[in-house]
Amino acid sequence: MRFVSSARKNKHLILDQVKLKKAQKVLGARTETETIERALEQVISEAERDRRAWAATEKLIRSGIQIKDVFGRVNGQ
């Protein structure tokens, strides 16, 4: 999912250059700015997926369905 930026501002950041270059390679970004933009987009998208997944899980739990949770994370089991 690609987000449209409505406001862009110049920022002065002190970043770990090695991490930035690794992220740039992983993300396939051409520039450091593109790297940061893509990383931010991924974080936002992942947070939205997590929110939706938890909402669906909570809906299932409220419905009374029996869930066998082998990790013991649902319903405090």
N, CA, C, O and CB atoms as a CASP TS submission, in Angstrom:
PFRMAT TS
TARGET T0000
AUTHOR 0000-0000-0000
METHOD Language model
MODEL 1
PARENT N/A
ATOM      1  N   MET     1       0.851  -1.173   0.000  1.00  0.00           N
ATOM      2  CA  MET     1       0.000   0.000   0.000  1.00  0.00           C
ATOM      3  C   MET     1       0.896   1.235   0.000  1.00  0.00           C
ATOM      4  O   MET     1       1.820   1.334   0.807  1.00  0.00           O
ATOM      5  CB  MET     1      -0.968  -0.002   1.225  1.00  0.00           C
ATOM      6  N   ARG     2       0.634   2.145  -0.874  1.00  0.00           N
ATOM      7  CA  ARG     2       1.441   3.356  -0.995  1.00  0.00           C
ATOM      8  C   ARG     2       0.628   4.529  -0.445  1.00  0.00           C
ATOM      9  O   ARG     2      -0.514   4.736  -0.856  1.00  0.00           O
ATOM     10  CB  ARG     2       1.869   3.611  -2.486  1.00  0.00           C
ATOM     11  N   PHE     3       1.197   5.284   0.466  1.00  0.00           N
ATOM     12  CA  PHE     3       0.515   6.423   1.061  1.00  0.00           C
ATOM     13  C   PHE     3       0.924   7.696   0.340  1.00  0.00           C
ATOM     14  O   PHE     3       2.084   7.862  -0.037  1.00  0.00           O
ATOM     15  CB  PHE     3       0.827   6.527   2.565  1.00  0.00           C
ATOM     16  N   VAL     4      -0.013   8.572   0.154  1.00  0.00           N
ATOM     17  CA  VAL     4       0.252   9.847  -0.499  1.00  0.00           C
ATOM     18  C   VAL     4       0.663  10.846   0.573  1.00  0.00           C
ATOM     19  O   VAL     4      -0.023  11.015   1.580  1.00  0.00           O
ATOM     20  CB  VAL     4      -0.997  10.354  -1.299  1.00  0.00           C
ATOM     21  N   SER     5       1.767  11.489   0.345  1.00  0.00           N
ATOM     22  CA  SER     5       2.261  12.464   1.303  1.00  0.00           C
ATOM     23  C   SER     5       1.625  13.814   1.021  1.00  0.00           C
ATOM     24  O   SER     5       1.703  14.327  -0.095  1.00  0.00           O
ATOM     25  CB  SER     5       3.798  12.562   1.250  1.00  0.00           C
ATOM     26  N   SER     6       0.996  14.385   2.038  1.00  0.00           N
ATOM     27  CA  SER     6       0.349  15.674   1.842  1.00  0.00           C
ATOM     28  C   SER     6       1.250  16.836   2.239  1.00  0.00           C
ATOM     29  O   SER     6       1.102  17.945   1.726  1.00  0.00           O
ATOM     30  CB  SER     6      -0.937  15.731   2.629  1.00  0.00           C
ATOM     31  N   ALA     7       2.174  16.584   3.144  1.00  0.00           N
ATOM     32  CA  ALA     7       3.068  17.653   3.573  1.00  0.00           C
ATOM     33  C   ALA     7       4.467  17.088   3.752  1.00  0.00           C
ATOM     34  O   ALA     7       4.668  16.102   4.461  1.00  0.00           O
ATOM     35  CB  ALA     7       2.566  18.310   4.885  1.00  0.00           C
ATOM     36  N   ARG     8       5.402  17.709   3.118  1.00  0.00           N
ATOM     37  CA  ARG     8       6.797  17.263   3.231  1.00  0.00           C
ATOM     38  C   ARG     8       7.602  18.385   3.872  1.00  0.00           C
ATOM     39  O   ARG     8       7.418  19.561   3.560  1.00  0.00           O
ATOM     40  CB  ARG     8       7.395  16.871   1.827  1.00  0.00           C
ATOM     41  N   LYS     9       8.493  17.996   4.769  1.00  0.00           N
ATOM     42  CA  LYS     9       9.346  18.964   5.447  1.00  0.00           C
ATOM     43  C   LYS     9      10.767  18.447   5.459  1.00  0.00           C
ATOM     44  O   LYS     9      11.007  17.242   5.533  1.00  0.00           O
ATOM     45  CB  LYS     9       8.852  19.239   6.884  1.00  0.00           C
ATOM     46  N   ASN    10      11.693  19.364   5.385  1.00  0.00           N
ATOM     47  CA  ASN    10      13.093  18.999   5.531  1.00  0.00           C
ATOM     48  C   ASN    10      13.353  18.644   6.991  1.00  0.00           C
ATOM     49  O   ASN    10      12.869  19.317   7.901  1.00  0.00           O
ATOM     50  CB  ASN    10      14.028  20.152   5.059  1.00  0.00           C
ATOM     51  N   LYS    11      14.130  17.571   7.203  1.00  0.00           N
ATOM     52  CA  LYS    11      14.481  17.133   8.549  1.00  0.00           C
ATOM     53  C   LYS    11      15.982  16.887   8.601  1.00  0.00           C
ATOM     54  O   LYS    11      16.584  16.432   7.628  1.00  0.00           O
ATOM     55  CB  LYS    11      13.689  15.851   8.954  1.00  0.00           C
ATOM     56  N   HIS    12      16.553  17.182   9.706  1.00  0.00           N
ATOM     57  CA  HIS    12      17.963  16.878   9.925  1.00  0.00           C
ATOM     58  C   HIS    12      17.997  15.693  10.882  1.00  0.00           C
ATOM     59  O   HIS    12      17.588  15.805  12.038  1.00  0.00           O
ATOM     60  CB  HIS    12      18.763  18.129  10.500  1.00  0.00           C
ATOM     61  N   LEU    13      18.486  14.561  10.395  1.00  0.00           N
ATOM     62  CA  LEU    13      18.510  13.343  11.200  1.00  0.00           C
ATOM     63  C   LEU    13      19.930  12.821  11.312  1.00  0.00           C
ATOM     64  O   LEU    13      20.723  12.930  10.377  1.00  0.00           O
ATOM     65  CB  LEU    13      17.590  12.269  10.596  1.00  0.00           C
ATOM     66  N   ILE    14      20.234  12.263  12.446  1.00  0.00           N
ATOM     67  CA  ILE    14      21.507  11.586  12.626  1.00  0.00           C
ATOM     68  C   ILE    14      21.181  10.104  12.661  1.00  0.00           C
ATOM     69  O   ILE    14      20.573   9.618  13.615  1.00  0.00           O
ATOM     70  CB  ILE    14      22.266  12.062  13.938  1.00  0.00           C
ATOM     71  N   LEU    15      21.588   9.379  11.611  1.00  0.00           N
ATOM     72  CA  LEU    15      21.235   7.973  11.450  1.00  0.00           C
ATOM     73  C   LEU    15      22.488   7.115  11.316  1.00  0.00           C
ATOM     74  O   LEU    15      23.539   7.578  10.873  1.00  0.00           O
ATOM     75  CB  LEU    15      20.328   7.784  10.228  1.00  0.00           C
ATOM     76  N   ASP    16      22.348   5.876  11.702  1.00  0.00           N
ATOM     77  CA  ASP    16      23.417   4.898  11.532  1.00  0.00           C
ATOM     78  C   ASP    16      23.524   4.592  10.040  1.00  0.00           C
ATOM     79  O   ASP    16      22.599   4.026   9.457  1.00  0.00           O
ATOM     80  CB  ASP    16      23.147   3.590  12.371  1.00  0.00           C
ATOM     81  N   GLN    17      24.627   4.955   9.430  1.00  0.00           N
ATOM     82  CA  GLN    17      24.793   4.828   7.984  1.00  0.00           C
ATOM     83  C   GLN    17      24.761   3.370   7.536  1.00  0.00           C
ATOM     84  O   GLN    17      24.237   3.066   6.464  1.00  0.00           O
ATOM     85  CB  GLN    17      26.100   5.473   7.549  1.00  0.00           C
ATOM     86  N   VAL    18      25.311   2.469   8.339  1.00  0.00           N
ATOM     87  CA  VAL    18      25.312   1.051   7.982  1.00  0.00           C
ATOM     88  C   VAL    18      23.882   0.513   7.944  1.00  0.00           C
ATOM     89  O   VAL    18      23.500  -0.197   7.014  1.00  0.00           O
ATOM     90  CB  VAL    18      26.167   0.239   8.983  1.00  0.00           C
ATOM     91  N   LYS    19      23.098   0.860   8.963  1.00  0.00           N
ATOM     92  CA  LYS    19      21.695   0.419   8.987  1.00  0.00           C
ATOM     93  C   LYS    19      20.921   1.000   7.815  1.00  0.00           C
ATOM     94  O   LYS    19      20.118   0.307   7.190  1.00  0.00           O
ATOM     95  CB  LYS    19      21.024   0.824  10.308  1.00  0.00           C
ATOM     96  N   LEU    20      21.157   2.253   7.521  1.00  0.00           N
ATOM     97  CA  LEU    20      20.459   2.910   6.426  1.00  0.00           C
ATOM     98  C   LEU    20      20.776   2.227   5.095  1.00  0.00           C
ATOM     99  O   LEU    20      19.875   1.998   4.288  1.00  0.00           O
ATOM    100  CB  LEU    20      20.836   4.397   6.368  1.00  0.00           C
ATOM    101  N   LYS    21      22.024   1.907   4.865  1.00  0.00           N
ATOM    102  CA  LYS    21      22.416   1.247   3.614  1.00  0.00           C
ATOM    103  C   LYS    21      21.845  -0.174   3.541  1.00  0.00           C
ATOM    104  O   LYS    21      21.427  -0.617   2.471  1.00  0.00           O
ATOM    105  CB  LYS    21      23.954   1.208   3.487  1.00  0.00           C
ATOM    106  N   LYS    22      21.826  -0.886   4.667  1.00  0.00           N
ATOM    107  CA  LYS    22      21.223  -2.229   4.689  1.00  0.00           C
ATOM    108  C   LYS    22      19.736  -2.146   4.369  1.00  0.00           C
ATOM    109  O   LYS    22      19.225  -2.935   3.575  1.00  0.00           O
ATOM    110  CB  LYS    22      21.435  -2.905   6.066  1.00  0.00           C
ATOM    111  N   ALA    23      19.047  -1.198   4.982  1.00  0.00           N
ATOM    112  CA  ALA    23      17.619  -1.010   4.727  1.00  0.00           C
ATOM    113  C   ALA    23      17.381  -0.626   3.274  1.00  0.00           C
ATOM    114  O   ALA    23      16.426  -1.091   2.652  1.00  0.00           O
ATOM    115  CB  ALA    23      17.039   0.063   5.661  1.00  0.00           C
ATOM    116  N   GLN    24      18.246   0.218   2.739  1.00  0.00           N
ATOM    117  CA  GLN    24      18.120   0.646   1.344  1.00  0.00           C
ATOM    118  C   GLN    24      18.209  -0.558   0.416  1.00  0.00           C
ATOM    119  O   GLN    24      17.447  -0.667  -0.545  1.00  0.00           O
ATOM    120  CB  GLN    24      19.211   1.679   0.987  1.00  0.00           C
ATOM    121  N   LYS    25      19.127  -1.448   0.702  1.00  0.00           N
ATOM    122  CA  LYS    25      19.289  -2.645  -0.119  1.00  0.00           C
ATOM    123  C   LYS    25      18.074  -3.565   0.023  1.00  0.00           C
ATOM    124  O   LYS    25      17.548  -4.064  -0.972  1.00  0.00           O
ATOM    125  CB  LYS    25      20.578  -3.395   0.271  1.00  0.00           C
ATOM    126  N   VAL    26      17.635  -3.785   1.255  1.00  0.00           N
ATOM    127  CA  VAL    26      16.481  -4.657   1.502  1.00  0.00           C
ATOM    128  C   VAL    26      15.225  -4.122   0.819  1.00  0.00           C
ATOM    129  O   VAL    26      14.458  -4.881   0.226  1.00  0.00           O
ATOM    130  CB  VAL    26      16.235  -4.803   3.009  1.00  0.00           C
ATOM    131  N   LEU    27      15.026  -2.826   0.908  1.00  0.00           N
ATOM    132  CA  LEU    27      13.823  -2.203   0.354  1.00  0.00           C
ATOM    133  C   LEU    27      13.930  -1.923  -1.145  1.00  0.00           C
ATOM    134  O   LEU    27      12.931  -1.605  -1.791  1.00  0.00           O
ATOM    135  CB  LEU    27      13.537  -0.916   1.086  1.00  0.00           C
ATOM    136  N   GLY    28      15.124  -2.040  -1.691  1.00  0.00           N
ATOM    137  CA  GLY    28      15.308  -1.760  -3.112  1.00  0.00           C
ATOM    138  C   GLY    28      15.120  -0.295  -3.450  1.00  0.00           C
ATOM    139  O   GLY    28      14.690   0.047  -4.551  1.00  0.00           O
ATOM    140  N   ALA    29      15.441   0.559  -2.509  1.00  0.00           N
ATOM    141  CA  ALA    29      15.264   2.003  -2.701  1.00  0.00           C
ATOM    142  C   ALA    29      16.483   2.591  -3.408  1.00  0.00           C
ATOM    143  O   ALA    29      17.608   2.124  -3.229  1.00  0.00           O
ATOM    144  CB  ALA    29      15.034   2.714  -1.342  1.00  0.00           C
ATOM    145  N   ARG    30      16.240   3.620  -4.210  1.00  0.00           N
ATOM    146  CA  ARG    30      17.325   4.275  -4.939  1.00  0.00           C
ATOM    147  C   ARG    30      18.057   5.308  -4.095  1.00  0.00           C
ATOM    148  O   ARG    30      19.263   5.502  -4.248  1.00  0.00           O
ATOM    149  CB  ARG    30      16.784   4.932  -6.183  1.00  0.00           C
ATOM    150  N   THR    31      17.323   5.972  -3.202  1.00  0.00           N
ATOM    151  CA  THR    31      17.924   7.038  -2.400  1.00  0.00           C
ATOM    152  C   THR    31      17.678   6.776  -0.921  1.00  0.00           C
ATOM    153  O   THR    31      16.870   5.927  -0.547  1.00  0.00           O
ATOM    154  CB  THR    31      17.357   8.418  -2.805  1.00  0.00           C
ATOM    155  N   GLU    32      18.390   7.522  -0.095  1.00  0.00           N
ATOM    156  CA  GLU    32      18.188   7.393   1.347  1.00  0.00           C
ATOM    157  C   GLU    32      16.806   7.912   1.743  1.00  0.00           C
ATOM    158  O   GLU    32      16.158   7.350   2.626  1.00  0.00           O
ATOM    159  CB  GLU    32      19.286   8.152   2.117  1.00  0.00           C
ATOM    160  N   THR    33      16.361   8.972   1.099  1.00  0.00           N
ATOM    161  CA  THR    33      15.020   9.498   1.380  1.00  0.00           C
ATOM    162  C   THR    33      13.964   8.455   1.031  1.00  0.00           C
ATOM    163  O   THR    33      13.035   8.222   1.805  1.00  0.00           O
ATOM    164  CB  THR    33      14.766  10.808   0.589  1.00  0.00           C
ATOM    165  N   GLU    34      14.105   7.835  -0.123  1.00  0.00           N
ATOM    166  CA  GLU    34      13.169   6.790  -0.530  1.00  0.00           C
ATOM    167  C   GLU    34      13.195   5.626   0.459  1.00  0.00           C
ATOM    168  O   GLU    34      12.159   5.027   0.748  1.00  0.00           O
ATOM    169  CB  GLU    34      13.501   6.291  -1.947  1.00  0.00           C
ATOM    170  N   THR    35      14.369   5.313   0.971  1.00  0.00           N
ATOM    171  CA  THR    35      14.505   4.246   1.967  1.00  0.00           C
ATOM    172  C   THR    35      13.673   4.556   3.201  1.00  0.00           C
ATOM    173  O   THR    35      12.917   3.708   3.675  1.00  0.00           O
ATOM    174  CB  THR    35      15.978   4.052   2.357  1.00  0.00           C
ATOM    175  N   ILE    36      13.811   5.750   3.712  1.00  0.00           N
ATOM    176  CA  ILE    36      13.069   6.148   4.913  1.00  0.00           C
ATOM    177  C   ILE    36      11.577   6.178   4.629  1.00  0.00           C
ATOM    178  O   ILE    36      10.784   5.718   5.451  1.00  0.00           O
ATOM    179  CB  ILE    36      13.540   7.523   5.415  1.00  0.00           C
ATOM    180  N   GLU    37      11.180   6.711   3.477  1.00  0.00           N
ATOM    181  CA  GLU    37       9.759   6.752   3.107  1.00  0.00           C
ATOM    182  C   GLU    37       9.174   5.339   3.042  1.00  0.00           C
ATOM    183  O   GLU    37       8.098   5.087   3.583  1.00  0.00           O
ATOM    184  CB  GLU    37       9.575   7.467   1.747  1.00  0.00           C
ATOM    185  N   ARG    38       9.877   4.423   2.384  1.00  0.00           N
ATOM    186  CA  ARG    38       9.384   3.051   2.267  1.00  0.00           C
ATOM    187  C   ARG    38       9.311   2.366   3.626  1.00  0.00           C
ATOM    188  O   ARG    38       8.355   1.644   3.910  1.00  0.00           O
ATOM    189  CB  ARG    38      10.277   2.247   1.328  1.00  0.00           C
ATOM    190  N   ALA    39      10.309   2.589   4.458  1.00  0.00           N
ATOM    191  CA  ALA    39      10.297   1.990   5.790  1.00  0.00           C
ATOM    192  C   ALA    39       9.115   2.510   6.599  1.00  0.00           C
ATOM    193  O   ALA    39       8.445   1.736   7.283  1.00  0.00           O
ATOM    194  CB  ALA    39      11.616   2.282   6.525  1.00  0.00           C
ATOM    195  N   LEU    40       8.856   3.799   6.528  1.00  0.00           N
ATOM    196  CA  LEU    40       7.711   4.379   7.236  1.00  0.00           C
ATOM    197  C   LEU    40       6.395   3.807   6.712  1.00  0.00           C
ATOM    198  O   LEU    40       5.496   3.497   7.493  1.00  0.00           O
ATOM    199  CB  LEU    40       7.714   5.912   7.095  1.00  0.00           C
ATOM    200  N   GLU    41       6.282   3.667   5.400  1.00  0.00           N
ATOM    201  CA  GLU    41       5.073   3.083   4.804  1.00  0.00           C
ATOM    202  C   GLU    41       4.853   1.662   5.310  1.00  0.00           C
ATOM    203  O   GLU    41       3.725   1.272   5.611  1.00  0.00           O
ATOM    204  CB  GLU    41       5.172   3.086   3.265  1.00  0.00           C
ATOM    205  N   GLN    42       5.936   0.889   5.402  1.00  0.00           N
ATOM    206  CA  GLN    42       5.805  -0.489   5.877  1.00  0.00           C
ATOM    207  C   GLN    42       5.375  -0.544   7.332  1.00  0.00           C
ATOM    208  O   GLN    42       4.547  -1.377   7.700  1.00  0.00           O
ATOM    209  CB  GLN    42       7.115  -1.234   5.701  1.00  0.00           C
ATOM    210  N   VAL    43       5.920   0.323   8.159  1.00  0.00           N
ATOM    211  CA  VAL    43       5.545   0.358   9.568  1.00  0.00           C
ATOM    212  C   VAL    43       4.070   0.720   9.717  1.00  0.00           C
ATOM    213  O   VAL    43       3.355   0.105  10.509  1.00  0.00           O
ATOM    214  CB  VAL    43       6.423   1.362  10.337  1.00  0.00           C
ATOM    215  N   ILE    44       3.621   1.699   8.971  1.00  0.00           N
ATOM    216  CA  ILE    44       2.213   2.124   9.034  1.00  0.00           C
ATOM    217  C   ILE    44       1.298   1.013   8.541  1.00  0.00           C
ATOM    218  O   ILE    44       0.266   0.743   9.154  1.00  0.00           O
ATOM    219  CB  ILE    44       1.990   3.404   8.200  1.00  0.00           C
ATOM    220  N   SER    45       1.666   0.368   7.440  1.00  0.00           N
ATOM    221  CA  SER    45       0.859  -0.734   6.900  1.00  0.00           C
ATOM    222  C   SER    45       0.791  -1.902   7.867  1.00  0.00           C
ATOM    223  O   SER    45      -0.271  -2.489   8.071  1.00  0.00           O
ATOM    224  CB  SER    45       1.424  -1.206   5.564  1.00  0.00           C
ATOM    225  N   GLU    46       1.926  -2.236   8.460  1.00  0.00           N
ATOM    226  CA  GLU    46       1.955  -3.352   9.413  1.00  0.00           C
ATOM    227  C   GLU    46       1.104  -3.054  10.641  1.00  0.00           C
ATOM    228  O   GLU    46       0.412  -3.936  11.149  1.00  0.00           O
ATOM    229  CB  GLU    46       3.396  -3.654   9.839  1.00  0.00           C
ATOM    230  N   ALA    47       1.153  -1.832  11.113  1.00  0.00           N
ATOM    231  CA  ALA    47       0.334  -1.454  12.269  1.00  0.00           C
ATOM    232  C   ALA    47      -1.150  -1.576  11.944  1.00  0.00           C
ATOM    233  O   ALA    47      -1.934  -2.025  12.780  1.00  0.00           O
ATOM    234  CB  ALA    47       0.661  -0.017  12.716  1.00  0.00           C
ATOM    235  N   GLU    48      -1.536  -1.184  10.746  1.00  0.00           N
ATOM    236  CA  GLU    48      -2.943  -1.297  10.331  1.00  0.00           C
ATOM    237  C   GLU    48      -3.357  -2.763  10.211  1.00  0.00           C
ATOM    238  O   GLU    48      -4.457  -3.124  10.628  1.00  0.00           O
ATOM    239  CB  GLU    48      -3.173  -0.571   8.986  1.00  0.00           C
ATOM    240  N   ARG    49      -2.495  -3.613   9.649  1.00  0.00           N
ATOM    241  CA  ARG    49      -2.796  -5.055   9.570  1.00  0.00           C
ATOM    242  C   ARG    49      -2.939  -5.652  10.957  1.00  0.00           C
ATOM    243  O   ARG    49      -3.844  -6.450  11.203  1.00  0.00           O
ATOM    244  CB  ARG    49      -1.696  -5.800   8.791  1.00  0.00           C
ATOM    245  N   ASP    50      -2.047  -5.270  11.868  1.00  0.00           N
ATOM    246  CA  ASP    50      -2.130  -5.765  13.245  1.00  0.00           C
ATOM    247  C   ASP    50      -3.435  -5.335  13.903  1.00  0.00           C
ATOM    248  O   ASP    50      -4.085  -6.126  14.586  1.00  0.00           O
ATOM    249  CB  ASP    50      -0.936  -5.264  14.069  1.00  0.00           C
ATOM    250  N   ARG    51      -3.813  -4.073  13.693  1.00  0.00           N
ATOM    251  CA  ARG    51      -5.047  -3.562  14.289  1.00  0.00           C
ATOM    252  C   ARG    51      -6.249  -4.354  13.780  1.00  0.00           C
ATOM    253  O   ARG    51      -7.123  -4.740  14.557  1.00  0.00           O
ATOM    254  CB  ARG    51      -5.221  -2.061  13.976  1.00  0.00           C
ATOM    255  N   ARG    52      -6.285  -4.590  12.466  1.00  0.00           N
ATOM    256  CA  ARG    52      -7.395  -5.349  11.883  1.00  0.00           C
ATOM    257  C   ARG    52      -7.414  -6.794  12.367  1.00  0.00           C
ATOM    258  O   ARG    52      -8.482  -7.346  12.630  1.00  0.00           O
ATOM    259  CB  ARG    52      -7.311  -5.317  10.363  1.00  0.00           C
ATOM    260  N   ALA    53      -6.248  -7.406  12.484  1.00  0.00           N
ATOM    261  CA  ALA    53      -6.172  -8.794  12.949  1.00  0.00           C
ATOM    262  C   ALA    53      -6.664  -8.907  14.384  1.00  0.00           C
ATOM    263  O   ALA    53      -7.411  -9.829  14.712  1.00  0.00           O
ATOM    264  CB  ALA    53      -4.733  -9.326  12.839  1.00  0.00           C
ATOM    265  N   TRP    54      -6.251  -7.976  15.246  1.00  0.00           N
ATOM    266  CA  TRP    54      -6.713  -8.013  16.633  1.00  0.00           C
ATOM    267  C   TRP    54      -8.210  -7.734  16.729  1.00  0.00           C
ATOM    268  O   TRP    54      -8.897  -8.328  17.561  1.00  0.00           O
ATOM    269  CB  TRP    54      -5.938  -7.002  17.477  1.00  0.00           C
ATOM    270  N   ALA    55      -8.717  -6.848  15.901  1.00  0.00           N
ATOM    271  CA  ALA    55     -10.159  -6.572  15.904  1.00  0.00           C
ATOM    272  C   ALA    55     -10.931  -7.827  15.512  1.00  0.00           C
ATOM    273  O   ALA    55     -11.958  -8.134  16.118  1.00  0.00           O
ATOM    274  CB  ALA    55     -10.499  -5.405  14.939  1.00  0.00           C
ATOM    275  N   ALA    56     -10.452  -8.551  14.510  1.00  0.00           N
ATOM    276  CA  ALA    56     -11.107  -9.796  14.086  1.00  0.00           C
ATOM    277  C   ALA    56     -11.025 -10.847  15.182  1.00  0.00           C
ATOM    278  O   ALA    56     -11.995 -11.564  15.429  1.00  0.00           O
ATOM    279  CB  ALA    56     -10.468 -10.332  12.793  1.00  0.00           C
ATOM    280  N   THR    57      -9.879 -10.945  15.837  1.00  0.00           N
ATOM    281  CA  THR    57      -9.705 -11.906  16.921  1.00  0.00           C
ATOM    282  C   THR    57     -10.653 -11.594  18.069  1.00  0.00           C
ATOM    283  O   THR    57     -11.302 -12.492  18.605  1.00  0.00           O
ATOM    284  CB  THR    57      -8.254 -11.905  17.415  1.00  0.00           C
ATOM    285  N   GLU    58     -10.732 -10.336  18.443  1.00  0.00           N
ATOM    286  CA  GLU    58     -11.628  -9.937  19.530  1.00  0.00           C
ATOM    287  C   GLU    58     -13.085 -10.218  19.177  1.00  0.00           C
ATOM    288  O   GLU    58     -13.870 -10.617  20.037  1.00  0.00           O
ATOM    289  CB  GLU    58     -11.446  -8.451  19.854  1.00  0.00           C
ATOM    290  N   LYS    59     -13.444 -10.011  17.918  1.00  0.00           N
ATOM    291  CA  LYS    59     -14.810 -10.297  17.478  1.00  0.00           C
ATOM    292  C   LYS    59     -15.104 -11.792  17.611  1.00  0.00           C
ATOM    293  O   LYS    59     -16.187 -12.173  18.055  1.00  0.00           O
ATOM    294  CB  LYS    59     -15.023  -9.832  16.016  1.00  0.00           C
ATOM    295  N   LEU    60     -14.150 -12.634  17.228  1.00  0.00           N
ATOM    296  CA  LEU    60     -14.332 -14.080  17.379  1.00  0.00           C
ATOM    297  C   LEU    60     -14.490 -14.474  18.841  1.00  0.00           C
ATOM    298  O   LEU    60     -15.348 -15.286  19.186  1.00  0.00           O
ATOM    299  CB  LEU    60     -13.154 -14.829  16.765  1.00  0.00           C
ATOM    300  N   ILE    61     -13.663 -13.898  19.687  1.00  0.00           N
ATOM    301  CA  ILE    61     -13.730 -14.218  21.113  1.00  0.00           C
ATOM    302  C   ILE    61     -15.080 -13.811  21.691  1.00  0.00           C
ATOM    303  O   ILE    61     -15.697 -14.576  22.431  1.00  0.00           O
ATOM    304  CB  ILE    61     -12.592 -13.521  21.879  1.00  0.00           C
ATOM    305  N   ARG    62     -15.537 -12.612  21.356  1.00  0.00           N
ATOM    306  CA  ARG    62     -16.840 -12.134  21.854  1.00  0.00           C
ATOM    307  C   ARG    62     -17.991 -12.980  21.341  1.00  0.00           C
ATOM    308  O   ARG    62     -19.036 -13.068  21.985  1.00  0.00           O
ATOM    309  CB  ARG    62     -17.061 -10.683  21.452  1.00  0.00           C
ATOM    310  N   SER    63     -17.804 -13.607  20.176  1.00  0.00           N
ATOM    311  CA  SER    63     -18.878 -14.416  19.603  1.00  0.00           C
ATOM    312  C   SER    63     -19.090 -15.711  20.377  1.00  0.00           C
ATOM    313  O   SER    63     -20.102 -16.388  20.196  1.00  0.00           O
ATOM    314  CB  SER    63     -18.577 -14.731  18.149  1.00  0.00           C
ATOM    315  N   GLY    64     -18.132 -16.056  21.242  1.00  0.00           N
ATOM    316  CA  GLY    64     -18.272 -17.271  22.033  1.00  0.00           C
ATOM    317  C   GLY    64     -17.643 -18.493  21.394  1.00  0.00           C
ATOM    318  O   GLY    64     -17.722 -19.588  21.951  1.00  0.00           O
ATOM    319  N   ILE    65     -17.028 -18.330  20.255  1.00  0.00           N
ATOM    320  CA  ILE    65     -16.392 -19.459  19.595  1.00  0.00           C
ATOM    321  C   ILE    65     -15.279 -20.003  20.493  1.00  0.00           C
ATOM    322  O   ILE    65     -14.588 -19.244  21.174  1.00  0.00           O
ATOM    323  CB  ILE    65     -15.832 -19.045  18.202  1.00  0.00           C
ATOM    324  N   GLN    66     -15.123 -21.293  20.482  1.00  0.00           N
ATOM    325  CA  GLN    66     -14.056 -21.913  21.264  1.00  0.00           C
ATOM    326  C   GLN    66     -12.786 -21.958  20.424  1.00  0.00           C
ATOM    327  O   GLN    66     -12.764 -22.515  19.326  1.00  0.00           O
ATOM    328  CB  GLN    66     -14.461 -23.341  21.732  1.00  0.00           C
ATOM    329  N   ILE    67     -11.746 -21.367  20.959  1.00  0.00           N
ATOM    330  CA  ILE    67     -10.466 -21.326  20.266  1.00  0.00           C
ATOM    331  C   ILE    67      -9.445 -22.079  21.102  1.00  0.00           C
ATOM    332  O   ILE    67      -9.274 -21.805  22.290  1.00  0.00           O
ATOM    333  CB  ILE    67     -10.006 -19.860  20.006  1.00  0.00           C
ATOM    334  N   LYS    68      -8.772 -23.025  20.474  1.00  0.00           N
ATOM    335  CA  LYS    68      -7.692 -23.715  21.158  1.00  0.00           C
ATOM    336  C   LYS    68      -6.409 -22.955  20.843  1.00  0.00           C
ATOM    337  O   LYS    68      -5.919 -22.954  19.714  1.00  0.00           O
ATOM    338  CB  LYS    68      -7.596 -25.226  20.722  1.00  0.00           C
ATOM    339  N   ASP    69      -5.888 -22.318  21.871  1.00  0.00           N
ATOM    340  CA  ASP    69      -4.694 -21.485  21.703  1.00  0.00           C
ATOM    341  C   ASP    69      -3.486 -22.231  22.260  1.00  0.00           C
ATOM    342  O   ASP    69      -3.283 -22.278  23.474  1.00  0.00           O
ATOM    343  CB  ASP    69      -4.866 -20.103  22.411  1.00  0.00           C
ATOM    344  N   VAL    70      -2.705 -22.799  21.389  1.00  0.00           N
ATOM    345  CA  VAL    70      -1.567 -23.603  21.806  1.00  0.00           C
ATOM    346  C   VAL    70      -0.458 -22.757  22.445  1.00  0.00           C
ATOM    347  O   VAL    70       0.434 -23.298  23.098  1.00  0.00           O
ATOM    348  CB  VAL    70      -1.016 -24.363  20.618  1.00  0.00           C
ATOM    349  N   PHE    71      -0.513 -21.439  22.258  1.00  0.00           N
ATOM    350  CA  PHE    71       0.500 -20.565  22.838  1.00  0.00           C
ATOM    351  C   PHE    71       0.028 -19.913  24.137  1.00  0.00           C
ATOM    352  O   PHE    71       0.815 -19.247  24.809  1.00  0.00           O
ATOM    353  CB  PHE    71       0.888 -19.496  21.840  1.00  0.00           C
ATOM    354  N   GLY    72      -1.246 -20.096  24.500  1.00  0.00           N
ATOM    355  CA  GLY    72      -1.762 -19.556  25.754  1.00  0.00           C
ATOM    356  C   GLY    72      -1.888 -18.056  25.774  1.00  0.00           C
ATOM    357  O   GLY    72      -1.688 -17.444  26.824  1.00  0.00           O
ATOM    358  N   ARG    73      -2.212 -17.434  24.652  1.00  0.00           N
ATOM    359  CA  ARG    73      -2.298 -15.973  24.592  1.00  0.00           C
ATOM    360  C   ARG    73      -3.739 -15.451  24.533  1.00  0.00           C
ATOM    361  O   ARG    73      -3.977 -14.272  24.791  1.00  0.00           O
ATOM    362  CB  ARG    73      -1.538 -15.472  23.389  1.00  0.00           C
ATOM    363  N   VAL    74      -4.684 -16.307  24.202  1.00  0.00           N
ATOM    364  CA  VAL    74      -6.075 -15.871  24.049  1.00  0.00           C
ATOM    365  C   VAL    74      -6.840 -16.251  25.309  1.00  0.00           C
ATOM    366  O   VAL    74      -6.642 -17.334  25.859  1.00  0.00           O
ATOM    367  CB  VAL    74      -6.737 -16.507  22.779  1.00  0.00           C
ATOM    368  N   ASN    75      -7.717 -15.359  25.766  1.00  0.00           N
ATOM    369  CA  ASN    75      -8.558 -15.603  26.950  1.00  0.00           C
ATOM    370  C   ASN    75      -7.739 -15.898  28.200  1.00  0.00           C
ATOM    371  O   ASN    75      -8.241 -16.538  29.124  1.00  0.00           O
ATOM    372  CB  ASN    75      -9.504 -16.760  26.685  1.00  0.00           C
ATOM    373  N   GLY    76      -6.508 -15.451  28.249  1.00  0.00           N
ATOM    374  CA  GLY    76      -5.684 -15.625  29.440  1.00  0.00           C
ATOM    375  C   GLY    76      -5.352 -17.059  29.775  1.00  0.00           C
ATOM    376  O   GLY    76      -5.005 -17.353  30.919  1.00  0.00           O
ATOM    377  N   GLN    77      -5.448 -17.963  28.815  1.00  0.00           N
ATOM    378  CA  GLN    77      -5.179 -19.393  29.081  1.00  0.00           C
ATOM    379  C   GLN    77      -3.707 -19.669  29.060  1.00  0.00           C
ATOM    380  O   GLN    77      -3.289 -20.809  29.262  1.00  0.00           O
ATOM    381  CB  GLN    77      -5.883 -20.287  28.060  1.00  0.00           C
TER
END
